[in-house]
Amino acid sequence: QVQLVESGGGLVQAGGSLRLSCAASGRTFSSYAMAWFRQAPGKERECVAAIRRSDSNTCYADSVKGRFTISRDNAKKTVYLQMNSLKPEDTSVYYCATRFGDITIATFGIPSRYDYWGQGTQVTVSS
């Protein structure tokens, strides 16, 4: 069993930055691939970034490439999402997710591939 706790959400003006954190429980954090999803009201859940367990390679949605950076600190059992140049369309609830095992370019964006989810943190970007 893995528990995920997100933090760092809030209200920011367009063009600003936020850093989200996701702290995980459990002893084998390095064995898990990690991802950040987001879901706005009335929209499907979208994967914005993921990071592999094996080599820390990363995958990003086209909408956030060049603006968002995912990283992980295995010693702290934490994954981060640095969000820069935020836009009003980035407004959403952001969720941390994890799966035991690795991910691929073809599968990183599929919600059903992930085993555990956090409770979400709200990010609101004002224009």
Protein Blocks (a to p, Z undefined) as FASTA:
>chain_A
ZZdddehiacddehiacddddddedjklmlpccddddddehiacddfbdcdfklopacdd
fklgokaccdddfklopacdddehiafklgccddddddeddddfklmmpmklpfbdcebj
addddZZ
